[in-house]
Amino acid sequence: MKPSLRSGKLVKWKDDRGFGFIQPVDGSQEVFLHISELKGAVRRPQENDTIYYYSVADSNGKVRACNAFIQGARNKSISSSVSLSSNAKSSAAPTSNFPVVEVLLLSILPLFGAVHFTWTTRNPLPLILYPTMSLVTYALYADDKSRAKRKEWRTPEQTLHLCELAGGWLGGFIAQRILHHKSQKKSYQSVFWAIVIIHYIVWLFWLFWAVLPI
């Protein structure tokens, strides 16, 4: 017998850890909800949201929600029918194309500054640091998203931000666009773009100082 679609209010939500609890409308026990089970959401869940979901029991007998969506905050391109088949899991794989134009626009100033720094100081550190840390940061994003899907312990956001600050912000930006990870969380995005601005300011100061008469 196919499980029926249920609904309830999100009474607890820990946004930094990506999980919370739903109080079903029938007053039964609270149901665990993980962020990876929300399908087609156009924003992060918030307390008091109405959640529609299917309930399943895990190996420990605890009830959790799967194939859930937020009332009034669902991508309209997503079909209204929610399947419990394994195909629904595989369809969650990221399919975005590489953001070529955005990456080129964002990297013009840092690349020019890094090349100028290397040319004038004979120190290639920025040209090495940017691609290396971008690869490391992208890998951390991918690993963190994989951990979220498996409901394992997450990579601290401070670690991701430190890697971005160390030069990996471009890799973080690419990961956000391709993997759709950390791209909807406003608090995370605020810190991320502050880091990008810091890098821009540093290179602007360097280039401005370089053209000043001695």
RODO-2510 file (C-alpha; in nm, 4 decimals, decimal comma):
residues 214
     n   res          X          Y          Z
     1     m     0,0000     0,0000     0,0000
     2     k     0,1447     0,3345    -0,1048
     3     p     0,1980     0,5808     0,1849
     4     s    -0,0310     0,8826     0,1857
     5     l     0,0824     1,2428     0,1687
     6     r     0,0767     1,4021     0,5146
     7     s     0,1142     1,7569     0,6414
     8     g     0,2233     1,9324     0,9567
     9     k     0,3839     2,2434     1,1020
    10     l     0,7609     2,2802     1,1290
    11     v     0,7889     2,3434     1,5036
    12     k     1,1691     2,3189     1,5335
    13     w     1,4381     2,4011     1,2804
    14     k     1,8188     2,4128     1,3222
    15     d     1,9270     2,5886     1,0053
    16     d     2,3000     2,5574     1,0711
    17     r     2,2693     2,1775     1,0952
    18     g     1,9984     2,1338     0,8332
    19     f     1,7312     1,9470     1,0247
    20     g     1,4183     1,9984     1,2322
    21     f     1,0920     1,8429     1,3463
    22     i     0,7380     1,8491     1,2075
    23     q     0,4280     1,8383     1,4279
    24     p     0,1682     1,6454     1,2218
    25     v    -0,1812     1,7939     1,1951
    26     d    -0,3286     1,4852     1,3606
    27     g    -0,1321     1,5562     1,6781
    28     s     0,0821     1,2422     1,6592
    29     q     0,4510     1,2321     1,7511
    30     e     0,6907     1,4778     1,5894
    31     v     0,8538     1,3705     1,2641
    32     f     1,2231     1,4260     1,1874
    33     l     1,2968     1,6302     0,8714
    34     h     1,6371     1,6647     0,7045
    35     i     1,7092     1,9411     0,4520
    36     s     1,8028     1,6822     0,1876
    37     e     1,4433     1,5549     0,1845
    38     l     1,2969     1,8913     0,0766
    39     k     1,2218     1,8840    -0,2956
    40     g     1,1992     2,1913    -0,5168
    41     a     1,2220     2,4437    -0,2308
    42     v     1,2836     2,8034    -0,3410
    43     r     1,4039     2,9085     0,0053
    44     r     1,5314     2,7657     0,3321
    45     p     1,2660     2,6213     0,5660
    46     q     1,1537     2,8270     0,8662
    47     e     0,9683     2,7470     1,1860
    48     n     0,5871     2,7512     1,1449
    49     d     0,6137     2,6518     0,7770
    50     t     0,3526     2,4003     0,6640
    51     i     0,5336     2,0923     0,5349
    52     y     0,3850     1,8198     0,3142
    53     y     0,5688     1,4891     0,3340
    54     y     0,5621     1,1114     0,3288
    55     s     0,6597     0,9398     0,6537
    56     v     0,8885     0,6385     0,6780
    57     a     1,0393     0,4551     0,9741
    58     d     1,4157     0,4070     0,9937
    59     s     1,5972     0,1008     1,1275
    60     n     1,5575     0,2274     1,4836
    61     g     1,1820     0,2656     1,4480
    62     k     1,1955     0,6463     1,4464
    63     v     0,9648     0,8263     1,2048
    64     r     1,1179     1,0665     0,9547
    65     a     0,9880     1,2669     0,6607
    66     c     1,0897     1,2021     0,3022
    67     n     1,0087     1,3641    -0,0344
    68     a     0,8810     1,6716     0,1470
    69     f     0,8015     2,0216     0,0264
    70     i     0,7143     2,3580     0,1812
    71     q     0,3657     2,4925     0,1200
    72     g     0,3870     2,8134    -0,0835
    73     a     0,7645     2,7843    -0,1354
    74     r     0,7909     2,5150    -0,3986
    75     n     0,9352     2,5462    -0,7469
    76     k     0,6378     2,5481    -0,9822
    77     s     0,8318     2,3505    -1,2406
    78     i     0,8355     2,0539    -1,0024
    79     s     0,5515     1,8119    -1,0616
    80     s     0,2821     1,8122    -0,7933
    81     s     0,3044     1,4362    -0,7585
    82     v     0,5893     1,3102    -0,5400
    83     s     0,7305     0,9635    -0,6020
    84     l     0,8888     0,7354    -0,3408
    85     s     1,0852     0,5376    -0,5970
    86     s     1,4635     0,5298    -0,6035
    87     n     1,4565     0,7354    -0,9228
    88     a     1,3591     1,0347    -0,7116
    89     k     1,6901     1,0076    -0,5306
    90     s     1,8991     0,9897    -0,8446
    91     s     1,7169     1,2864    -0,9994
    92     a     1,8568     1,5081    -0,7235
    93     a     2,2023     1,4986    -0,8828
    94     p     2,3211     1,8442    -0,9915
    95     t     2,2869     1,9123    -1,3632
    96     s     2,3861     2,2799    -1,3848
    97     n     2,6326     2,3882    -1,6501
    98     f     2,9612     2,5560    -1,5656
    99     p     2,8984     2,9321    -1,5070
   100     v     3,1569     3,0462    -1,7624
   101     v     3,0519     3,4113    -1,8006
   102     e     3,0087     3,4731    -1,4273
   103     v     3,3447     3,3147    -1,3453
   104     l     3,5217     3,5230    -1,6113
   105     l     3,3669     3,8461    -1,4858
   106     l     3,4467     3,7719    -1,1219
   107     s     3,8048     3,6640    -1,1911
   108     i     3,9171     3,9545    -1,4139
   109     l     4,0374     4,1854    -1,1336
   110     p     4,1966     3,9159    -0,9107
   111     l     4,3671     3,7567    -1,2113
   112     f     4,5031     4,0892    -1,3345
   113     g     4,6197     4,1761    -0,9840
   114     a     4,7842     3,8359    -0,9349
   115     v     4,9633     3,8573    -1,2696
   116     h     5,0827     4,2105    -1,1930
   117     f     5,2004     4,1032    -0,8467
   118     t     5,3927     3,8095    -0,9934
   119     w     5,5459     4,0255    -1,2662
   120     t     5,6638     4,3031    -1,0331
   121     t     5,7741     4,0935    -0,7334
   122     r     5,8779     3,7709    -0,9100
   123     n     5,6588     3,5906    -0,6535
   124     p     5,4035     3,3541    -0,8133
   125     l     5,2248     3,2769    -0,4846
   126     p     4,8853     3,4327    -0,5798
   127     l     4,8811     3,2508    -0,9151
   128     i     4,9424     2,9242    -0,7297
   129     l     4,7166     2,9945    -0,4325
   130     y     4,3976     3,0882    -0,6204
   131     p     4,3602     2,7714    -0,8332
   132     t     4,4873     2,5411    -0,5556
   133     m     4,2551     2,6760    -0,2865
   134     s     3,9652     2,6902    -0,5334
   135     l     4,0046     2,3182    -0,6004
   136     v     4,0260     2,2461    -0,2259
   137     t     3,7184     2,4593    -0,1544
   138     y     3,5141     2,2990    -0,4322
   139     a     3,6055     1,9543    -0,2981
   140     l     3,4959     2,0583     0,0530
   141     y     3,1621     2,1855    -0,0816
   142     a     3,1043     1,8590    -0,2668
   143     d     3,1975     1,6533     0,0385
   144     d     2,9722     1,8620     0,2647
   145     k     2,6745     1,8180     0,0323
   146     s     2,7393     1,4441     0,0169
   147     r     2,7517     1,4326     0,3974
   148     a     2,4227     1,6231     0,4159
   149     k     2,2534     1,3670     0,1906
   150     r     2,3888     1,0825     0,4034
   151     k     2,2844     1,2686     0,7213
   152     e     2,6403     1,2604     0,8537
   153     w     2,8369     1,5189     1,0521
   154     r     2,8765     1,8336     0,8411
   155     t     3,1827     2,0404     0,7534
   156     p     3,1766     2,3560     0,9728
   157     e     3,0887     2,6701     0,7800
   158     q     3,3897     2,8435     0,9381
   159     t     3,6162     2,5920     0,7617
   160     l     3,4579     2,6694     0,4248
   161     h     3,4880     3,0440     0,4844
   162     l     3,8543     3,0148     0,5877
   163     c     3,9308     2,8296     0,2643
   164     e     3,7456     3,0973     0,0683
   165     l     3,9408     3,3703     0,2482
   166     a     4,2675     3,1894     0,1703
   167     g     4,1929     3,2237    -0,2007
   168     g     3,9330     2,9549    -0,2664
   169     w     3,6300     3,1816    -0,2976
   170     l     3,6114     3,1318    -0,6749
   171     g     3,5933     2,7548    -0,6237
   172     g     3,3228     2,8149    -0,3657
   173     f     3,1268     3,0267    -0,6129
   174     i     3,1509     2,7571    -0,8805
   175     a     3,0393     2,4915    -0,6304
   176     q     2,7397     2,7024    -0,5290
   177     r     2,6279     2,7326    -0,8902
   178     i     2,6938     2,3737    -0,9999
   179     l     2,6117     2,1816    -0,6815
   180     h     2,3387     2,4188    -0,5574
   181     h     2,5006     2,4069    -0,2148
   182     k     2,4994     2,6993     0,0333
   183     s     2,3491     2,9194    -0,2385
   184     q     2,0132     2,9799    -0,0651
   185     k     2,1306     3,0446     0,2913
   186     k     2,1366     3,4235     0,3355
   187     s     2,3674     3,4313     0,6386
   188     y     2,6240     3,2180     0,4565
   189     q     2,5989     3,4257     0,1404
   190     s     2,6553     3,7473     0,3378
   191     v     2,9883     3,6197     0,4725
   192     f     3,0859     3,4705     0,1369
   193     w     3,0387     3,7954    -0,0556
   194     a     3,2130     3,9910     0,2204
   195     i     3,5170     3,7672     0,1582
   196     v     3,4970     3,8327    -0,2169
   197     i     3,4835     4,2078    -0,1523
   198     i     3,7883     4,1841     0,0760
   199     h     3,9870     4,0220    -0,2062
   200     y     3,8726     4,2897    -0,4499
   201     i     3,9717     4,5693    -0,2102
   202     v     4,3166     4,4155    -0,1554
   203     w     4,3852     4,3980    -0,5295
   204     l     4,2480     4,7464    -0,5915
   205     f     4,4818     4,8855    -0,3263
   206     w     4,7733     4,6926    -0,4751
   207     l     4,7079     4,8158    -0,8284
   208     f     4,6439     5,1733    -0,7115
   209     w     4,9685     5,1735    -0,5136
   210     a     5,1544     5,0308    -0,8142
   211     v     5,0592     5,3235    -1,0417
   212     l     5,1457     5,5943    -0,7864
   213     p     5,4566     5,7940    -0,8743
   214     i     5,7618     5,7038    -0,6706
***
